[in-house]
Amino acid sequence: MVDQAGLYVFRKSQYAGSGLLTQIVIDEKMKGSLKAGTFFYFSVSPGRHSLAYISADSQRNISLDLEAGKNYYVELLPRVEDIGFWKFKFSVADEAHAQATIKKCRLAEAFGF
């Protein structure tokens, strides 16, 4: 839709951190679980939005300013922190990298509420 922004949130399939389950939250609304090798697509109104993930032992969030008619790509990357504990970070991805990665992923199921 021209009056909406497209937001892709994805997590590539890889062994590192693959057992960790993360919940994706947009504007304080739980959207669903993002597992390794999955992605979400959300059509959202333009403006400032909060994007967060919640896992068993961590939570992070970022703010995004989204424009109507544009697509945005945010990758969830696992990394080791704090003496060997796995955590995640968000990374805004360029379209070429994101599209190539998303092609190898499957659509995650969003919560129905």
C-alpha positions as CSV (number, residue, x, y, z in Angstrom):
1,M,0.0,0.0,0.0
2,V,1.2,3.4,-0.9
3,D,-0.1,5.0,2.3
4,Q,1.7,2.4,4.5
5,A,5.3,1.4,5.2
6,G,6.5,-2.2,4.9
7,L,8.5,-3.6,7.8
8,Y,10.4,-6.8,7.4
9,V,11.9,-8.4,10.5
10,F,14.0,-11.4,9.8
11,R,16.4,-13.9,11.3
12,K,18.5,-16.0,9.1
13,S,18.9,-19.7,9.4
14,Q,22.1,-20.5,11.2
15,Y,23.3,-22.8,14.0
16,A,24.6,-20.1,16.3
17,G,21.8,-19.1,18.6
18,S,19.2,-21.2,16.7
19,G,17.7,-22.7,19.9
20,L,16.8,-19.3,21.3
21,L,13.2,-18.2,20.9
22,T,12.4,-14.5,20.6
23,Q,9.1,-12.7,20.7
24,I,8.7,-9.6,18.4
25,V,6.9,-6.6,19.8
26,I,5.8,-3.5,17.8
27,D,4.5,-0.5,19.6
28,E,4.1,-2.6,22.8
29,K,2.0,-5.2,21.0
30,M,3.2,-8.8,20.9
31,K,3.3,-10.0,17.2
32,G,4.7,-13.5,17.3
33,S,7.7,-15.7,17.7
34,L,10.7,-15.3,15.4
35,K,12.8,-18.5,15.1
36,A,15.9,-19.0,13.1
37,G,15.1,-19.1,9.4
38,T,11.9,-17.1,9.6
39,F,10.6,-13.6,8.9
40,F,7.7,-11.3,9.5
41,Y,6.2,-8.7,7.2
42,F,4.1,-5.9,8.7
43,S,2.2,-3.1,6.9
44,V,2.4,-0.2,9.3
45,S,1.3,3.5,9.3
46,P,4.1,6.0,8.6
47,G,5.8,7.6,11.6
48,R,7.8,6.6,14.6
49,H,7.5,3.0,15.8
50,S,9.1,1.0,18.6
51,L,10.4,-2.5,17.6
52,A,11.5,-4.8,20.4
53,Y,12.4,-8.4,21.0
54,I,11.9,-10.4,24.2
55,S,13.8,-13.6,24.9
56,A,14.3,-15.7,28.0
57,D,17.0,-13.5,29.5
58,S,17.0,-10.3,27.5
59,Q,15.1,-7.6,25.8
60,R,16.1,-4.8,23.4
61,N,14.3,-2.2,21.5
62,I,14.9,0.3,18.7
63,S,12.9,3.2,17.4
64,L,12.2,3.4,13.6
65,D,11.0,6.4,11.6
66,L,9.1,4.9,8.7
67,E,7.9,6.6,5.5
68,A,4.8,5.6,3.5
69,G,5.5,3.7,0.3
70,K,8.9,2.4,1.5
71,N,10.1,-1.0,2.8
72,Y,12.4,-1.3,5.8
73,Y,14.4,-4.4,6.8
74,V,15.6,-5.2,10.3
75,E,17.7,-8.3,11.0
76,L,17.8,-10.0,14.4
77,L,21.4,-11.2,14.9
78,P,22.5,-13.6,17.7
79,R,25.8,-12.8,19.5
80,V,27.6,-13.9,22.6
81,E,27.7,-11.5,25.5
82,D,28.4,-11.6,29.2
83,I,30.6,-14.6,29.5
84,G,29.1,-16.9,26.9
85,F,25.4,-16.0,27.1
86,W,23.6,-15.6,23.8
87,K,21.7,-12.4,23.2
88,F,20.5,-10.6,20.1
89,K,20.9,-7.3,18.5
90,F,18.9,-5.5,15.8
91,S,20.6,-4.4,12.6
92,V,18.9,-2.3,10.0
93,A,19.7,-4.2,6.7
94,D,20.1,-3.0,3.2
95,E,17.5,-4.2,0.7
96,A,19.8,-6.5,-1.3
97,H,21.1,-8.4,1.7
98,A,17.6,-8.6,3.3
99,Q,15.9,-9.9,0.1
100,A,18.6,-12.5,-0.4
101,T,18.2,-13.7,3.2
102,I,14.4,-13.6,3.3
103,K,14.2,-15.8,0.2
104,K,15.8,-18.5,2.2
105,C,13.4,-18.0,5.2
106,R,9.8,-18.9,5.8
107,L,7.1,-16.6,6.9
108,A,6.6,-16.7,10.7
109,E,3.1,-17.1,12.1
110,A,1.8,-13.9,13.8
111,F,-0.3,-14.1,16.9
112,G,-4.0,-13.7,16.1
113,F,-4.7,-11.1,18.8
